Amino acid sequence: MQEAELKQRFDDGALKQATATPVPMASKGWHLVLTDKKSRQVVLQRQRGQEREFSTLDAAFSAARRIGFREMTVSAGL
């Protein structure tokens, strides 16, 4: 889902957690994974449908804040 859709879902109370996870099979980079109240996960996507990759945790947290989250967890991805 894209940022605008996720912000609407957050405003509707459907999202409960934001987590930054390492990009699989990459030496660096982060995905922003959002979890809804039914424990389903969705990765923030670009406009073209690809999963959005952040180069820093700060950038991932900025996106989470724009969606509406005040905190974000970080997964080591082990």
HELIX and SHEET records of a PDB file:
HELIX    1   1 GLU A    3  ASP A   11  1                                   9    
HELIX    2   2 LEU A   57  ILE A   67  1                                  11    
SHEET    1   A 4 GLN A  41  VAL A  43  0                                        
SHEET    2   A 4 TRP A  30  ASP A  36 -1                                        
SHEET    3   A 4 LEU A  15  PRO A  22 -1                                        
SHEET    4   A 4 THR A  73  VAL A  74  1                                        
END                                                                             
